Amino acid sequence: MPAVRRLAAQDVPAVAAIVSALPEYFTEDVAGQVERDATGHDGWVLTDADQIVGFAIAARKSAAAAEILWIAVDPGRRGRRHGSVLLTHSAG
């Protein structure tokens, strides 16, 4: 069953791999931007069977508001509402 948890430093390579697997959505420089943003902002990963299948990174604007900087789901896992789960979790 998929689960959301905080993004940790050791998750960054898997997050960068998801970005790299989506060249129709992200340019080549985005993986580096995501890595930098992951260290300075709130981030979450969605795992399924201990594999990272999606992530979200948000900049907190106030206690009640955040700006989603990055959100993506592994292309092989799309269509399963994983992005919706991440969005709901990061907004809450």
Phi, psi and omega per residue, in radians:
M1 nan 2.321 3.137
P2 -1.089 2.542 3.124
A3 -2.458 2.561 3.096
V4 -1.822 2.370 3.047
R5 -2.507 2.932 3.116
R6 -1.089 2.474 3.062
L7 -1.272 2.268 3.120
A8 -1.962 2.836 -3.100
A9 -0.962 -0.642 -3.112
Q10 -1.265 -0.183 3.110
D11 -1.467 -0.295 -3.010
V12 -0.997 -0.746 3.099
P13 -1.042 -0.682 3.119
A14 -1.189 -0.655 3.095
V15 -1.134 -0.778 3.113
A16 -1.091 -0.621 3.109
A17 -1.147 -0.652 3.083
I18 -1.104 -0.786 3.120
V19 -1.040 -0.816 -3.119
S20 -1.127 -0.455 3.132
A21 -1.393 -0.022 -3.101
L22 -2.151 1.017 -3.078
P23 -1.145 -0.311 3.096
E24 -1.329 -0.215 3.136
Y25 -1.986 -0.511 -3.044
F26 -2.211 2.400 3.038
T27 -1.361 2.958 -3.044
E28 -1.069 -0.482 -3.096
D29 -1.407 -0.183 -3.034
V30 -1.181 -0.636 -3.135
A31 -0.964 -0.749 3.106
G32 -1.152 -0.674 3.103
Q33 -1.126 -0.735 3.130
V34 -1.107 -0.736 3.108
E35 -1.034 -0.768 3.123
R36 -1.147 -0.783 -3.125
D37 -1.152 -0.525 3.140
A38 -1.126 -0.485 -3.127
T39 -1.450 -0.382 -3.058
G40 -1.953 0.023 -3.073
H41 -2.402 2.970 3.066
D42 -1.219 2.420 3.121
G43 -2.535 2.653 3.139
W44 -2.397 2.639 3.010
V45 -2.141 2.603 3.033
L46 -1.825 2.168 3.139
T47 -1.982 2.617 3.062
D48 -2.490 2.104 -3.076
A49 0.946 0.791 3.115
D50 1.083 0.311 3.078
Q51 -1.980 2.372 3.099
I52 -1.325 2.117 -3.098
V53 -2.024 -0.083 3.111
G54 -2.984 2.900 3.135
F55 -2.686 2.813 3.020
A56 -2.524 2.464 3.063
I57 -2.257 2.297 -3.068
A58 -2.333 2.536 3.037
A59 -1.730 2.068 3.117
R60 -1.218 2.178 3.107
K61 -1.712 -0.519 3.067
S62 -2.854 -3.117 3.122
A63 -1.096 -0.435 -3.071
A64 -1.939 0.040 -3.063
A65 -2.471 2.548 3.086
A66 -2.543 2.665 3.056
E67 -1.867 2.146 3.086
I68 -1.275 2.050 3.119
L69 -1.524 -0.769 -3.092
W70 -2.556 2.462 3.020
I71 -2.685 2.332 -3.141
A72 -2.787 2.704 3.096
V73 -2.225 2.468 3.092
D74 -0.879 2.329 -3.068
P75 -1.005 -0.521 3.120
G76 -1.331 -0.157 -3.115
R77 -1.976 0.117 -3.110
R78 -1.238 2.781 3.136
G79 1.441 0.214 -3.127
R80 -2.052 0.258 3.125
R81 1.222 0.270 3.111
H82 -1.100 -0.700 3.112
G83 -1.114 -0.682 3.099
S84 -1.105 -0.713 3.109
V85 -1.075 -0.811 3.128
L86 -1.097 -0.770 -3.132
L87 -1.080 -0.818 3.124
T88 -1.058 -0.757 -3.114
H89 -1.167 -0.774 -3.091
S90 -1.249 -0.453 3.103
A91 -1.400 -0.353 -3.074
G92 -1.525 nan nan
